[in-house]
Amino acid sequence: MKKRILGLDTGTNSLGWAVVDRDDNDICTLVDKGSLIFQEGVKIEKGIESSKAAERTEHRASRKHYFRRRLRKIEVLKVLVKYGWCPYVSAEELHLWHTKKIYPKNDEFMLWQRTNDNMEQNPYYYRHVCLHDELDLTNPQEAFMLGRALYHLAQRRGFMSNRLEQSEEDEESGKVKASISDLSKQMQEAECEYLGDYFYKLYSEEGNRVRIRTRYTDREQHYMTEFYAICKCQKLSDTQIAELERALYFQRPLKSQRQGVGKCTFEPRKPRCADSHPAFEKFRMLSFLNNVKVKGPHDIDLRPLNKEEREKAYPLFFRKSKSNFDFEDIAKAIAGKNNYQYIKDNSDKGYKFNYRMSQGVAGCPTIAQLKSVFGDDYTNAIAETYTLSESKTAEQMADDVWNVLYSFPDKENVKQWAKSRLQMDDEQAEKFAKIRLTHSFASLSLKAIRNILPWLERGMIYSYAVMMAKVPDIVGKDKWNHDCDTITAELAELIENFNPKDEAMQGTLDFCVKDYLRNNFDLAPGVAESLYHPSMIETYPDAHKDSNGVYQLGSPRTNAIRNPMAMRSLHQLRKVINELLRKGTINENTEVHIEYARELNDANKRKAIAQWNKDREKKRAKYAEDIVKLYKEQYKKTITPTADDILKFELWEEQNHICLYTGEQIGLAEFIGDSPKYDIEHTIPRSVGGDSTMENMTLCSSRFNREVKVAKLPTELHNHSEIMDRLADWKKQIEKLRKDTDLVRTHSGMPKDMKDRLIQKRHLLRLQLDYMQGKYKRFLMTEVPEGFARRQGTGIGLVGKYAGLYLKSLFHKKEDRAKSNVRVVKGATTAEYRKMWGIQEEYEKKSRDNHIHHCIDAITIACIEPGQYNETARYYQQLEEYERHRGNKPSFKKPWPSFTEDIKALAKEMIVVHNTPDNMPKHARKHVLTSNGKVLAKGDSARGSLHNDTFYGAIERDGEVKYVVRRALSLLKESDVENIVDEAVKQKVKDAISAKGFKEAMASDIYMNEAKGVKIKKVRCFTPSVVTPLHIRQQRDLSKKEYKQQYNVTIDGNYCMAIYEGIVKGKKKRTFEIVDMIEAANYYKESSGLTKLYPIAPEEKNGMKYRCKVTTGTQIILLQSDDEDIDVTDVQSISSRMYYVAIMQKDGRIILRHNQEAREATALRKEARAGAYKATDSYRSQIALSLSDFHALVEGVDFEINVLGEIKMK
């Protein structure tokens, strides 16, 4: 009977798939295959990865910021107009400014805002006067002076500290707070009590030599203090002060982000608990301590901590000074100074622990702070003073206190609450309000934590405590209250005697506990299934059949992972599998083999992996140069190193140029060149389960490997101790890497970019550590565990686990849903089989220049069977015998006889599908609350970047309009100097460059007038490349010169090219129309109604009719002539003709890229050959196609192609 298998090779922007049938003789038949290429779920620009939403969010936040500032000014003006403190501005003018950004322009109002230093018409002067002189507010001139001072306060209101966003007091040295503190000191030194006074003094004494606005100011300390002082000096009424204060300083509370918090692993309907909650801190502490084991002077084996030892450890968790600490603190508290060690360390101290001394331990900072305010028994202390204690337990009252600390943004409100509800005096309330909480989240809900805590308090390890947590709920409260001691004792005995290897125990502890509950209590069916399990993670519901009775996978979205790259990959996986299900190629009984890309994990790990690979590539490139150089120096020969040579050289460097087995010094010519004496050996022979990774390779004497080591492990060799002495340097490297990894730590108050850098550094160090440990431990192994080679390689991570669960929602055993039909294949295993089946040479690096490699991997993955691992060992045993000149060269059984030849010929018979969705016509939908309830609203905003961010100015030179851009001098390029507009400024810059050099000149101050302190900070430069910019809107204040009335920008790429065809003078001609992003956005804006009137471009141009439009990513089938008739089912023919649009040029040429081409665009720049397509052409990676040669079928117009690569003519 044939077994159908689906092989999947997932990547960050690719999916290779293959369906094979395996018969009873283990012969495979390839049923179908394909490669799908799609866009990553993140934005990658110049190698820098960022969220696709981040830039949009940043611009939206900026727009909101400007809107709020405008709104604040409008509200202040309303108050000023009301009391006659500014020229009259009508409500209509303010409404137009609010809604349409049309600024009030009446002459008196504009004059009121204007500044004039000669006439002391300056806002800083007005503020100074208002602080010290009582004005006659019945006099319009003096009233306007007060109004202008207040309006100036509205324009700049300073930084407001939010206690919820503040980190601990030692973060006071942050940039903003440090700058504010420095400003306050400067004010004291200048003997200025108020900010307005200080800035006026600075301005009047220093003028332009000092810049006032580049300073951080504090809202309460600086601006509000000055505001109240002005109000007091001018004797404003309480009503006036209240109205002004609301207009100036009202700020909406931040929107809660609680809805974005994931759900609990054990209680799926409950949100995760904040990690600052005292219950979680206690849970985290006990979970750790219950796992600590120690071997004292009188102990035979490691044992859990006893009560006395735990009592010594507890105080360490409740220190305000240390929210995190090293495990060494616990070891020292228990064992005394210098009397402890990690169990695997070589020293012989009195106490040995199962944790390294550098292991980080999380303390209980919230509990520590509560204890410092309320005392050690903080829960009862709160209960004694809490004024809302009626019908509340002590635990609920403590929760109320925590909620106030967690949610109140204003320090004064916290102090007021403490005084009224906890009956505190001023000093105690101040101390209470200084408590700072972190704002991260645990993986469990508060309900689950409180269910687990009682069992942790009994000393159970986390996994057992989780298992017991729901027992009270399952047996019922009454039964539990009556028999809790008996039930606990019986379950504790069951756990203590549990042996998972004992067949009599019938499976796992989970089964045993459920069996006990069912046998001893009258439970309703299914109640026992609510038992928690430590390995529980959120699962997907079973797949359902569609209207045609075909199973279809549901959405892969889950609260457990917010990883856009992984989600994009899973959604594409869903498309392919659902299409295969609809087609009937696979069904729910199909076995799935999948390889997960490790890059699908978090962004920081991706960056670390990318850096690791980049470092390795640089190192190999340097080794290639070193080989050429050394070989020429030593042997006077020029060679071209092979991949095998570079690998040997890398191993040679790792081993400090000696053979680890014999201790002999190795010369370069002894492993590179003809008849090498030293060659690559596998530390764990592949015949006994070793792999072919670099961790399992060394450079070894060929004779020793062939005659002595043979198929032995290093520990079985007579000179093992000598070998280990030679590995002392590796051991030192491992210890150093381990220490370096332990030293890289993050904390909750750290800026995100710094935290990300440290996490990436830790991941990178971990990769290096894992590599060195992997090499070293192989020399210590006394036996090879079963499946050792299969387990090597990178773990699949969280995303891989969820991908497995997602597929398991359909592909599982009929008789038992828990038994999955999904098997994970590691990347290292796939590489092994590629080599054994002849697809790739032994030490050759896999080629990634052609997208079909994803499909080749998928076929390989599908053909790998677990039963073949024993055959693999036999093959390597025979291969090793052959390499020792004992027997013939073995061959590994292939999936089918012509497997290697068929795979190598795959490029000729495969179409790689490029999925580049056109998002511009799509419209966002969301539920909005109306008077009729929730309705689904549809937006019509643009989906894409309309233009670049830079605005260009327009000036006239010699009767010609030229475009300029203002650039900071520090960002100026050397090539920009000649483009500086002002000749005088240009000369000053050139003089500075001549005197100091370009870099130093740009980094130092350049003065236009040094005597007056006038610096050149920015310069205007001509932009020769900008000739015909887009005019997106009119300036607010229109210039008399027409060319200065528009905002000028450049387009951020074109949306599409419209192609026209027609007969002109008896010949077929074509022309084009470029449609930019703004035109496309206007066209697809539903409220415009344009989409129903005509196509995106005019229906006719120069007498030619609209034929089609192409966008970036549109797939094209090239023809030799317009009337050529081709068979779209002939995959071999279509494969050579299938291209996609890469670039649309202004002159009408289209750069097409071949569907299988996987190299970077930069590597293909010189390969865009012009000229029409010809079937006799050799492979053309890129074609620069003019419209006259555009003989093609266009996707969406002439044909459709699905994710499987199946083409259907329209």
Steps between C-alpha positions, in 0.01 A plus 500: 500500500636842406552769761463861389746750648511879481847652540526866604804727516398823671697824484459866584391583144475160332318170513616189321251214482491151352255210505637146469353151522701230680417136427562188708847462342598851612499624140376857472310661215497876460135608466529881499737771609550876507667809646316808621681830557333777699588819682631478857267610776747772598666792322867444416686803369880511462520190717307665785181326606200691631129448539299595192262684730774687691559776244126549445444510877780754543351733237151461648636586846668807352174612335313449828767698682462798265120473517499502882735798502271688259197408710674626814576836339139530384369429852738758649395759239135442591577599860717795395230631263236453768686730745633741239865400545568468127366648175158369404496168315158376399365154587473429126871576449593268788271229359667524159842474664381197697341309214675622183832635632417849367688732732331826617647779294340822619762774511467588868541138607805451275658820638434382860705185432785677323829561683726805483809518721545874449152571635527239780225311324623162620311219680786445746487869590121479545537199730764685703277805536192293593697325775605823674266787405127510556345604171190710444278247326250768412766644272487297173875538439592355842225237482638389162845474662361256759318306229816473288697368801231237569479407132877446503456258793248308288755462222758338728370324807790266588545133589251347742619203701267201520569287808386187314765547233781587741763247585681483832664806655844400370366572149494870597813544288297447182545758227174691561519513879871582497436789261209629713715477811784691329257774391373539859858536625573762233189693611621496861847616401344785297280583803185457294201344674294450186575361156366810320741718698796278419427476129443878478832564674674253271346653188568861598864429596607238242268561207553253213812351657287276723214284382210496743265242351735198499452429872287248685258672738268361764130579494437510874838624620543770236186591304219444750699672774541801271133485395374516860748780577368705206139438610588608853685814391214602266238414768292281267179353639465131586265457203750654260784289640291181471405574139857579403639198685262265319581654161875497561562180694215258448632168370292195418601181681680246286283234344532167680686233306358222714297362209828409328613276786495129418287238671605257770646164399287309753193725518446607136225751588711685754760768413859457609603639836727803535847391608502762777206339685609368842334163433707453184821608673440242771413240234822577310711485816361166618518348150871576499580399859313169464732415212819579691688190615804478721749234603640582843805352677291212637280437195546218251299659218342833414187573704240782518558783746380431855291741703799664670678557168187647342463742793853624432421554132165682537637841616718523189187531282359793702784753462409841358861546396507186281201414284723245324801319641738212434437150633830536685318714759276203584795258508693733732202542734459121529860374495703794629780689331718307248338167589285444189526411131306389196463121504692458171793724596835330564557641849398316818307740724270393784171589327422417140198654323318417177522864381802696381603779732447756222141387436271802518213488750196730494414650835166631629533879460130577554482300823830657611360851453172415671693357797708817523176703537269267698743262672572129448136398547383753242172319419363524856643851544299615198187327633530679835503850350291461183178703527313294235557170676134397530430157346853482359770248585855607585608366161240713317606810694864440405383465138330842524826656617691335215239617246540861614877481468469328162240728339518852650716717270515805728712495813278750683193280445686203648597706805143624543364144477756378756396771743126443464491119464808383693496781762861598429669827596687714246833326551354150467292600195809644329688174563202297374469708180867436418436127450572413137363193325608331179246468218579166338286187513530141613387208285227398747188669637455601862240225539741228380781639716281493811396144420864391474644700793372277789683202349820695448479604866501127586839473326387333176694574184315706240397212269342302785337809654340579164366146482340532845367856461149411378445203732299703759265628224463154344410314821274786620542750782304304761688176438831683490439690825409172670771269361775732373770347723419146389478591131824699520684215674381239250587717199838589654574129539394440140735775382787381719472144368445604141742343255427587137708201383292254700250339261274420795440873546319506164642814346549846637439657838214691340328168427569370851350805674190496278462127561519556878236774486261294284536190720458680833241766427164511328597735217288605205639392161784723382550684831840339558615636164511853648819401684787736417802355325846665507548461125164657412511778243216664311370265234312550177144372454452207264479583129150492350357411162391773262173514304641246252580251776878558478706551814661846520749634752373800697688817584843455661453810715553441870543722806812305593722648229509852359768433243417657160766302313376168641137592440571588136674164454214307665236679290685405180532143629124499554436617141710222348359223720139611448551509123650148509200387707252657256680337211490162676878455484510453879242431769476484878680163502811633325821487700677837525877543524607857570823691554465829687720800429673614817475858368125485567567563870531850649671792324792518745584135444473552122749785520737292712479209253555740208805647677632151577467400135655828385797453734548144373489618139759771571719249676480254210578775248806594705604134524481470121736800471730358768523165321608667175747726679657234727518240227682742271738611778584148615483294181528761221176381341175675424185300575125563496358371830196274483218497756663183639834681539339793682320263739826318579678832555225610742536177699880544490467846654258371766752231600798740517667312212533166684333161468288454813546123491878473445625841611694539175553845351314531168649687205287672236605267217418198717126556464475714184622375166572154362517192731422678829621331821222660704134499417160566652380242753172472687545507879189285547522263200194529280469124506414515871268802482722802438404784267683702235491839670820694577446423867573136416808566284872535567814489288667171578789284386365280220709206624379536861140532387526199271701264724437606862181701542300311236138507636589571862393786720784720633434364853575147373850594382807408707625861503172670593655691792769641269231606252311681776819683603520634145142625534583717803485811282148407384396458861631846584311645203180332621542636854567849366199488266283374785611785726456756222148366435409518869626859520267620224183589688201724448256662739155651475612865512733468203432688171369265230786549253759431768305200623473363146874539444577310820253222417656467153847490657387227740351296214824537303712394797261208554548387138878509548473322834272229363741438212807465725313292757371275223855434380641449848230272640541255213848420635344410837216274383530140611199391298286644224135535605244371255398770253794725601564621143131573442486722807798715401450837341295803589184452703173587334410758763157627600386574145589148390293355783197703402544413132494135606184552703342687209560213258393252766153661495445295182781247467462265795412136560129425470498281807691746720516874441804526726701292254619733228564413137750788487871418523773759541820459299806700611694702242820306572319173419373640169856604409627148580250335269563751221862391505431127532257510209752684283319835475784682675870422535638401842644836610334720240298796621136485394427728206225753567520674162190323367164495677451135411730406790197543727315235297806270494514519879127431522538187283794386715299564818202306366719200410672474839354218710586443870572134419780610270717626783629145562579469130685831525725361774577189288577720199747711697660186644558370145619844389754511781622152401534621142698805613733262684543313169293205618224423255313671223348845509149459642184657362203610705160381384325783320126576519472382138766382253537824301457726802825698469464554126135605535578748777788657309272542199227661711579856384375420152159382612402731784329834529582697813194699607553857626219619720514882504155620601380839378389670820407837352139404406439341841304687764528458873195387693433540868209493742397844624247590766204705374161595644368182336764281662814358344523515122772392258655814354705498184783748451629637172842630605812427295684173556861591438756780515384780269823699486836544670518703820735778383347834396684702234505876469476677165719795401561679173845515344558656157133478414484130589328346804736277696428287803696515823506314830611619842762274659666510840869576466586190704320282241656663196686280251818612330321497165236741637744786560498618138119491505466751786269777377641803682846588362610672822400200709667265250827692530490490882448123488779455243740708713424283804557182297831634366615580853384187684405234247144399417414273797644726766345810343153345497537390861606846624328840494513712184410865549337739255584787736722388785497838671121488539498125564298418189560131422425318177282213614318414178558571134279494193628277222395462139364155415581439132317165503169668588364651178126428499388446859143430606301799624292343776326806647514877534702679765296650785645846446508559125799675348457759227719277284294220351782242502532537879137425578519118504647228722747313278586133556636205302302182443577192708486265202228466240186298552460361150563541131200508269575353157316607184487320164373603161557495127688805378575524125429131461735391780430398860634766733509534877531786740473532877383712789668495842252521789659620823383410850302821553303454178432138596385597850257756354371246250435231760346742748144373489348833592643642176292259289776486237538119510161460338553752220822394329818289549784631716652668194318667208332250269681644200832668435642622168230308319588173675269311733568397857622138509608429858687625801806342663619555856817390676473123538256445211586167336556499125519217243723620215420421138717526190223685319147619577340223295709215645277222632639321806380213717481622861493138622852451355683579823846466346421766239320732743780471758750666263247771401367590846633831634371759744516880498791624711531867395292740289715772348399852399593441136249215475744213532412218738767302685377140521658240729485125438263311730776272632760775559583528870806724505491851646406784265846657544662184360280518189549863400734421213294204380192690375555432129279690259322339209186302430453150638600209276433136577853414387659736752712363780388575857446874555475595866368848414362657185471873434195494277391797293132534415564426134625155611221449754353181357355344813210354691427697816384357831147607587427598139589201284547229762469417868755302703427345839739436791577152363625645171200382294419736212151559363436717194228763535 
